[in-house]
Amino acid sequence: MTRTKADPSAPAAQAQASFGFREVPAADKAGLVREVFDSVAPRYDLMNDLMSGGVHRLWKDAMVDRLAPRPGERCLDVAGGTGDIAFRIRRRQADRADVTVCDINAAMLSVGRDRAVDRGFLTGLSWVTGDAETLPFPDRSFDTYTIAFGLRNVTRIDQALAEARRVLRPGGRFLCLEFSRVTSAPLARAYDAVSSRVLPLLGRFVARDEASYRYLHESIRRFPPQRELAARMRGAGFDKVSWRDLSLGVVALHAGWRT
């Protein structure tokens, strides 16, 4: 769970945040995460296919099916640098597409822009470098907010949720797709044992970066389970909060409304 453990009265510089299984100064976490994604950006999409056996594509399809974006809606995809969610929304909105991709990592955005050109998406997409905790957009700017496999990498989850609500218009929809807790105890033990070994090995031999993929595995294990994340969404002011487990809880799709 990504939360500071310092006394609330302590100076911000002393606050701690989880970086995988390590505790680091909260002020340092964003830079450490940026280094991870600078390293993995060129092979990020290939690694997603290898790590999930391609199932991540079905999870993302399910997210956009639930979102059901309408032509002309202003859609914000946060931490979506390589474009997987944005491209799906772009196709649904056709010639009235309005999708903004916001990512803290310039290397990931560069990959996304190149992929967009390769797919012929020359309009309807905007690319913005920005932090999920301090989004560079005015209040009530968007009709939808999506974040897929990005919330666990922020330093302050509650602040990112508050920012998501801030930039949504009344009636706006929030969707978060993230690794979660497997609902079957035997399967959970097997999944954790396998993923703790397979992810670093794939990182070593495919992405040439074992340490980054060890962090990504550890960040999954530290992320809040389904019920806790739902409670924190309500705490940020979202209504009608719900979640749906996918692949027996390997990932969960959380949804909420901004009223």
Steps between C-alpha positions, in 0.01 A plus 500: 500500500648830390459721805738705706593359839636813656320693775256743332664787688848415366653720230419389146867426437484227768190327359553154356336321208527146369713434196435132451588335830729787601410815687650813344459872566165599351666786316722249315239252382384680186857525374565133569182400315597726211834319474321165485280607210781680319670162496204280404324733250647352178386145586207581726226373268691185404554425869128546572422234241760262640410553866124455449498262205319774310210507749571865585335582167174341618520686833542831318215416262281434806596837645405692188181293461402610851595861425291499179643834383267708289613708201586852606563421867825636642695198622812504716728196523758536777824299513412371155815605320522228235137552400331163549189641670500825302502316167202291604307812600609675180352220289169517687472877455590483128498843333396677823789373711632714785750303707779647713781272615680627810813324624784610725750317281610666176656177367168317525317787327756492219426132443127576503527778242697274267244222540217746427663605173554135405125443548400806301365687804605849399209685664290462813795428732696739720815410693584683824783449747353523849480349847186312609523675839509851352321478167566798267131550417225731630219380725215315329681461168417140401205264465702185568823411683678167451817365655628151416787343695618841614342579835732269691799704382390834643642619832168605656204297376246711687634820344483344151138398565416851618655644184300257287178625656608864469549486121177309434179680421187420705377167370851409387620142519818369664642158410813337641641173368768363729657179626320390813448204734428156357177372653606134528755441779673201333514682167626814674795312650587341165460828312723687743766230497512488121480874436771579756739288291370545146478881490864563599617227261305648210640837597854366493484317168248707298510854637861473624384645832432250777484759778217699342283194457574387853367840612189458283426163661553643848279801427217262409530327836497831688193643326174520701255211453165552336291595803758744634542679168121533472492657848772746405308596186198578717727697731609709200136586430399248234148358502355171376839334551526140383754253375512194280764230536660381177692172471400404857630826641838508330376843400198702609303767318380770740240757396352812658301809413570865571184674620 
